[in-house]
Amino acid sequence: MYQVYMSTSNDPFKWELVAVTTKSRLDVDSLQPGTFYWFAVSAVGAAGASSKSDPAQAMAA
């Protein structure tokens, strides 16, 4: 399982949990066009959650 986090700020990151999924692909709705977003993922298993991945930046279309 994966926890997907999103932030609209990178200094500092203000992470918000936006989804918990088992899929390798996720569509996030209600994004503002032309706005930059940062995403990070953590894996969740029997031992608990991993630390967040390095952030990936994307601009909403």
Secondary structure as UniProt FT lines:
FT   STRAND          2..7
FT   TURN            11..12
FT   STRAND          16..21
FT   TURN            33..34
FT   STRAND          36..45
FT   TURN            46..47
FT   STRAND          48..49
FT   STRAND          56..59
//
